[in-house]
Amino acid sequence: MEGRRQARYRWAYVVEGYLCRMPYPLRTPGWVMRLLPGALWRMPVSAEAPAVYLTFDDGPCPGVTEEVLDLLAGHGARGTFFCVGSNVAAHPLLFERIRGEGHAVGNHTHRHLDGWRTGSGSYLEDVREAAQLIGGGLFRPPYGRIRPGQVDRIKSLEPSMRTVMWSLLSGDFDTRLDPQRCADQVLQRIRPGDIVVFHDSLKAAPRIRHALPRVLDHVRTMGWEMLPIA
């Protein structure tokens, strides 16, 4: 047991050390994906119907989530919203709009906890509290920070729940980033099968408002579908 615990801490230090050395990796390296093989990092690619999977973290957020929903509807796109439970409790009608417009929803904890800095018992209880409001079978850890043992315990909470990570970050959370550069970071890298992270939050608003319509136009021009994670 002690050996397994030490191995898990080493895993966290390796990934955290990597992320600290980089501003943040836009495209997730394959070796990082292999450290958490039970998670979903990319979607299968269909040659007949190529698709990308746009995801939105941290909402619902009045004044931002509505704009995202309007943009998606205007482009015939559907996405996946990883919602914070406390935000769902505060804005239930906005959450129902997300679901009512055909988007998938996922659990992003109740209080936006950092899994590397939260005990597994407290973390699991927070996920459980959010699940009572959000339901669904998808989970994404805030900041992408989760230990393998926490993944196992979440699976025991709900066997059908899938931990969803990403293959491409937009960087819209970065307040230092110029909005056009945020758009370019996605436009230059996006490809079928990608799970792309945006944030429907006040912090990200200046960048997602600029980048998302340009990404939607590009994807539609390429002839790719924009689908929720199922």
Number of C-alpha atoms within 10 A of each C-alpha: 6 7 7 10 11 11 13 15 13 12 16 18 13 14 14 14 11 14 12 10 9 10 10 13 14 18 17 16 11 10 9 13 17 11 14 17 10 14 18 18 22 20 17 11 14 10 8 7 10 16 24 25 23 25 26 21 23 25 24 31 20 14 12 20 24 16 15 21 18 11 16 20 13 11 14 13 21 22 25 25 31 28 28 27 28 20 20 21 15 12 15 14 12 18 22 12 15 22 14 10 13 15 20 21 26 28 32 28 29 24 17 20 20 16 21 18 11 13 11 18 10 12 24 20 15 18 23 20 17 24 23 12 18 23 14 17 17 24 24 23 23 20 14 13 16 22 19 18 13 18 22 12 15 22 14 12 15 14 11 12 18 20 21 20 24 23 22 24 23 25 25 29 21 15 13 8 13 14 21 13 16 21 22 16 19 22 17 8 13 21 20 21 18 22 26 25 24 23 26 29 21 17 14 18 22 17 25 28 18 17 23 21 17 17 18 21 12 14 21 15 9 13 12 18 17 21 19 20 21 12
